């Protein structure tokens, strides 16, 4: 009963649409990133090398799966929270990698933070049950 009331609260439909738009941006970006790692093309290999990661195709495929599985979980309403948590952990590793190579702060190091913020704002807006936890 309370869930039904949350879904019909004023502005909830707009929030849900905005949340799915933001989440969609994150989902598309991460699906593209993970997919490119599954088929290790030369730009992916070059980027891995420049980040100090091994260029082994098996490792790249494992990383691709480690991006795609939580992204899929995030895209499904029932498992979105666990997907968001796992993606946040993965993005933390991406930030650490950028810090380790002394990449530019605002464009490279904080990119994972920006993506994580969009991810969580999108989930917050599209999921009234999450908002209800903090009400």
C-alpha positions in Angstrom: 0.0 0.0 0.0 2.8 2.4 0.9 4.7 1.5 -2.3 1.6 2.3 -4.4 1.3 5.7 -2.7 5.0 6.5 -3.4 4.6 5.7 -7.0 1.6 8.1 -7.4 3.1 11.0 -5.4 3.3 14.3 -7.3 6.4 14.6 -9.4 7.2 10.9 -9.1 6.6 10.2 -12.8 8.9 13.0 -13.8 11.5 11.8 -11.4 11.2 8.3 -12.7 11.6 9.4 -16.3 14.6 11.6 -15.4 16.1 8.7 -13.4 15.8 6.3 -16.3 17.4 8.9 -18.7 20.4 9.3 -16.4 20.6 5.6 -15.8 20.3 4.9 -19.5 23.3 7.1 -20.1 25.4 5.2 -17.6 24.1 1.8 -18.8 24.9 2.6 -22.5 28.4 3.9 -21.6 29.3 0.9 -19.4 27.8 -1.6 -21.9 29.9 0.0 -24.7 33.0 0.0 -22.4 32.5 -3.6 -21.3 31.6 -4.8 -24.9 34.8 -3.3 -26.2 36.8 -5.2 -23.7 35.2 -8.5 -24.7 36.5 -8.0 -28.2 40.0 -6.6 -27.4 40.4 -4.1 -30.3 43.7 -2.2 -30.7 42.5 1.0 -29.0 41.5 -1.0 -25.9 44.9 -2.8 -25.8 46.7 0.5 -26.2 44.7 2.1 -23.4 45.3 -0.8 -21.1 49.0 -0.6 -21.8 49.0 3.2 -21.1 47.2 2.6 -17.8 49.9 0.1 -16.7 47.5 -2.9 -17.1 48.6 -6.2 -18.8 47.3 -6.4 -22.3 46.4 -10.1 -22.1 43.1 -10.6 -24.0 41.8 -13.0 -21.3 42.2 -10.3 -18.6 40.4 -7.7 -20.9 37.5 -10.2 -21.3 37.3 -10.7 -17.6 37.2 -6.9 -17.0 34.5 -6.7 -19.7 32.4 -9.3 -17.8 33.1 -7.5 -14.5 31.6 -4.4 -16.1 28.7 -6.0 -18.0 27.3 -8.2 -15.2 26.8 -5.4 -12.7 25.6 -3.1 -15.5 22.9 -5.7 -16.3 22.0 -6.0 -12.6 21.7 -2.1 -12.4 19.4 -2.1 -15.5 16.9 -4.5 -13.9 14.7 -2.8 -11.3 14.7 -5.7 -8.9 18.6 -6.0 -8.8 19.4 -2.3 -9.4 20.7 -1.6 -5.9 23.3 -4.5 -5.9 24.3 -3.5 -9.4 24.9 0.1 -8.3 27.0 -1.1 -5.4 29.1 -3.3 -7.6 29.5 -0.6 -10.2 30.6 1.9 -7.5 33.3 -0.5 -6.4 34.4 -1.0 -10.0 34.5 2.8 -10.6 36.6 3.2 -7.4 39.2 0.9 -9.0 39.1 3.0 -12.2 39.7 6.2 -10.1 42.6 4.4 -8.3 44.1 3.4 -11.6 44.0 7.0 -12.8 45.5 8.3 -9.6 48.3 5.8 -9.8 49.4 7.1 -13.2 49.0 10.7 -12.2 46.3 11.4 -14.8 44.7 14.9 -15.0 42.4 15.4 -12.0 39.1 16.8 -13.5 39.1 15.0 -16.8 40.5 11.6 -16.0 40.8 10.9 -12.2 37.3 12.2 -11.3 35.5 10.7 -14.4 34.7 7.6 -12.4 33.3 9.8 -9.6 31.2 11.7 -12.1 29.9 8.5 -13.6 29.1 7.1 -10.1 27.2 10.3 -9.2 25.1 10.0 -12.3 24.5 6.3 -11.6 23.3 7.0 -8.0 21.2 10.1 -8.9 19.6 8.1 -11.7 18.8 5.2 -9.3 17.5 7.7 -6.6 15.2 9.3 -9.1 13.9 6.1 -10.7 13.4 4.2 -7.5 10.8 5.5 -5.1 11.6 2.7 -2.6 15.2 3.9 -2.3 13.9 7.5 -1.6 11.5 6.1 1.0 14.4 4.6 2.9 15.7 8.1 3.7 12.3 9.8 4.2 
